[in-house]
Amino acid sequence: MKPEFILAIDQGTTSSRAILFDHAGKLCGMAQQEFRQIFPQPGWVEHDANTLWETQLAVMQQVMAEHHVSADRIAAIGITNQRETTVVWDRQTGEPIANAIVWQDRRNAALCEKLQAEGKAGIFQHKTGLVLDAYFSGTKLTWLLDNVPGARARAERGELAFGTVDSWLVYKLSGEHVTDTSNASRTLLFNIRTQQWDDQLLALLNIPRNMLPTVMPSSGVVATTRADLLGAAIPIAGIAGDQQAATFGQACHQPGMAKNTYGTGCFMLMNIGQEVISSHNNLLTTIGWTCGDSLPGRTDYMLEGSVFMAGATVQWLRDGLGIIKHSCEVEALAASVPDTGGVMFVPAFSGLGAPYWDAHARGTIVGMTRGSTSAHIARAALDSIAYQSVDVLEAMQKDALIALTELRVDGGASCNDLLMQFQADILGVPVVRPVVTETTALGAAYLAGLAVGFWDSQEEIAAHWQMERRFEPAMGSDERNERLRLWRRAVERSRGWNE
């Protein structure tokens, strides 16, 4: 029997999902489980790595059982994951030595500032394409080695393994210790020009090289699952960090094409081709994906702007303020008023990402009067997601010297019509939503399917992409400029707050 499906693993910041896609790129089944977020103290965010694995395995088994799909009907598994989240485990027992440190966590900001003060930021930016910020995995790993009792000595003896979440899942599925170029490029340890772990960077962060996974192409068979987990061994043939996977799933395969994913955070990526372009506007240069059987294969590079709080802002309205019971209620509440009534909301709960990179910024609501209501705050929260994306796009266009003609969108909040129309208005370019908005998982499926011949080419994949709705900008330039001026005043009030 010829395999009919690709199984995509989508291990995100708040939930684990498993999705079945057929040859047409159609979503044929999905299972999802949320898991606990751990906040030990202000600025710290953790996950139980075993819970990530257990929920991910459970949804894989669930979607196969519910849709009566046996392992022999699955051509390959593709993995996409929350990036930068850092796991360290014992090679012999397979047990994590501590909770995973999540990408949102800021506990290592002081180490980044120390390295910046020593003049090391330029070394990291040139080699990795990243800014020296607490967001990335390398300094999180240094923190674990320095603060978990005995960890550094065990690491130096070769007893511990480090990985981002993709590596952790592949290890639990197969016993192999690997990652792909897209995830490696988010660690502050990987030279994106040579596509190798970099000894100088490892020395600066005091990390033993023997902890690191083998780096593989994003599209290529890297391991096979243990037969007892899913009923038979299945090749793992695609790996990409969630934002790179979404870009691939949106068929942004040509230079100048860009997408924005509205998830827990908000991430805009633009394909810049096969050459590294260094950002001069506080964006990241990152590896999008590498296709081929070995390194270096064909690698597409991206410019990226990362916004830390997008859907997480709506979660705060639900869990922190209690003004909505479910996240899906925010659109109706925000639409009950014509505008924000002068309220500006800067959701810098864990600092500001691109293009500001201010770890000391904090959440700020300004412009309130006695007439301000929960609806105005909800509308300002949605607007803040769009404003942050404008800041990123403006920097991106300066770096790439490419004028964007449209922005492809995906992720949970892309289904919010009010937000998408405001995004088009405040950007001044059309926003295009595809039929399949699960593009993160779809990208992982495409990468895996290409590796095993389930799909023949990127051109075949691009032909599957279909538009569901196009949002045309309807706001005049004078109004747009005034709104952006007020937004930037509010941003300045949030910056440097946590001294």
Disulfide bonds with the S-S distance in Angstrom:
none
